[in-house]
Amino acid sequence: MTEPYTGIKGSRGDELAGRRIGLCITGSVAAFHAPEIARELIRHGAEVVSVLSNGAQSLIQPELMRWATQNDPITVITGKMEHIRLTEEEPERLSLVLIAPASANTLSKIASGVSDTPVTLLASCAIGAGIPIIAAPSMHTSLWANPVVQSNLERLRGLGVETLSPLVSEGKAKMASVTDIVEAVIRRLTPKDMEGLRIMVTAGPTYEPIDPVRLITNRSSGKMGFALAQDALRRGANVTLVSGPSALAPPASAEIIPVETTREMADTVAEQLKETEFNLFLAAAAPSDFRPVEPSSAKISSRIERPLDLKLEATEKVIGQIKHLQPNIFLIAFKAEWDKNRIEMIEQAKVLIQESGADMVAVNNVAVKGAGFGADENQVILVKKDGATIDIALDLKQVVAHKILDAYLEASHKKP
Ligand SMILES: Cc1cc2nc3c(=O)[nH]c(=O)nc-3n(C[C@H](O)[C@H](O)[C@H](O)COP(=O)(O)O)c2cc1C
């Protein structure tokens, strides 16, 4: 095959590299999302083969799916035995079958073992061959409320089919979002090497009020902390995410505790650590280091005649308390440095290890263009308690997060 995906393959991560996904499309209006789902899966490294029922083909053209996947769409089962090749024979065997959108008709047929379309036949074979199946139902609420449809869904779940809850609005049970569908695929295919571990992550900036409408904060976006939480969730960990204000959506299925000020973050972390034993603490938040000594309870007038004095004081050190509360927790602290060289950054990391008792510090130079605060990428040096270092090259925060968690598993001897 020639270079297939015009540069998008792996552009959002390599979580699905080497995976072949069968994207089954059925006769629901949500079929218009199918090209987008295919492209997102490819952006995460997957190869995609599309399979369309007749119902789907009356709504979208197979040619669109040929473009989206750069593979021949399957619209009819022929003497080539596509359903057997895709479920039994390497190298064509699928890693996962994704039915999105999944019509009431197709779901019910699969639940009863009916195999009369390319989609139902492939799904039936996949169940027998032990290939994971995820279905994203989409239909009007009248169909969704039909007890026969619901009992068929229950039956499918009993067969190991993962069904993604639709979003019910405007009289419709709408297909889950493309982001949630792709995340479900990634999660299903990620090896569960953190199963049973409890992890706390802090993420984002904090806000320190100057008055009711103005505040002191920093450029942290929450991306690095969210990427760590998401990677740990994909690997099977139980994640508590204490997050400062962020414009981004936090990863689904983490226990999320929103906070605003550094004091709130410190108090929340302390409460959690007193209640529950955690294996790992990832202090990826950038809590504001200073706060106004006397925030005004009323809005300060913008018509001031002389410079406004703003007196600041240091805030609580969130990571300072962690090892006191749970001496056995593995603590990874994060340190943002501005324009320091490698040796200086490592020295700063060692100082933080001394101060906080951290087992590891991830230090980065936020002056590097495209890395650090707000950026999609990061580049860090991991400094361990014994002074050993691991360089993690500039890459997507998701990839950096995965490598940091690999380093944790290695250092804590939890690597399977
Ligand atoms: C425009 C249009 C939109 C439809 N949308 C849905 C839908 O969202 N969900 C659903 O279960 N059926 C929907 N249907 C009905 C299915 O297409 C119909 O039940 C068909 O037999 C499904 O076949 P399939 O499951 O093999 O694709 C729609 C039909 C049309 C014409």
The ligand as a Gaussian input file, in Angstrom:
#p B3LYP/6-31G(d) Opt

LIG

0 1
 C      -32.951000       9.084000       7.114000
 C      -33.033000       7.895000       8.027000
 C      -32.515000       7.980000       9.283000
 C      -32.562000       6.890000      10.161000
 N      -31.985000       6.999000      11.392000
 C      -32.015000       5.938000      12.208000
 C      -31.369000       5.999000      13.461000
 O      -30.760000       7.022000      13.845000
 N      -31.374000       4.896000      14.251000
 C      -31.995000       3.749000      13.867000
 O      -31.945000       2.775000      14.641000
 N      -32.635000       3.662000      12.690000
 C      -32.662000       4.715000      11.847000
 N      -33.252000       4.631000      10.624000
 C      -33.924000       3.376000      10.247000
 C      -32.929000       2.362000       9.764000
 O      -32.180000       2.900000       8.696000
 C      -33.654000       1.082000       9.334000
 O      -34.141000       0.441000      10.500000
 C      -32.753000       0.145000       8.568000
 O      -33.444000      -1.040000       8.319000
 C      -31.470000      -0.160000       9.319000
 O      -30.692000      -1.089000       8.611000
 P      -29.237000      -1.482000       9.101000
 O      -29.316000      -1.696000      10.566000
 O      -28.908000      -2.727000       8.359000
 O      -28.353000      -0.353000       8.719000
 C      -33.202000       5.708000       9.737000
 C      -33.732000       5.631000       8.441000
 C      -33.655000       6.714000       7.594000
 C      -34.232000       6.612000       6.224000

